[in-house]
Amino acid sequence: MRKLLSSPVQMGLSEAENTLYQNILKYAAELSLNLMAVKVEDRPENFLAWCEELYRLCRDGINYDLMEPAQLVPLKKCRTC
């Protein structure tokens, strides 16, 4: 997951994409323990595919039983960025 979260740094993002990426990182930091437990198999090389993969992992990969109620808000925001 760490490699996936840091991979956009090497993608040459536009200013708008970089702003979106920074917002995602802010929300992902609040979910770090839950996200680090998610197995990542696909590491996209473009930003749109990266966003889609992160959305899929947040939707299908996170164990919601381990989430604290306060983490549901940043998770929802991370999925809607």
Secondary structure, 3 states (H helix, E strand, C coil): CHHHHHHHHHCCCCHHHHHHHHHHHHHHHHCHHHHHCCCCCCCCCCHHHHHHHHHHHHHHHCCHHHCCHHHHHHHHHHHHC
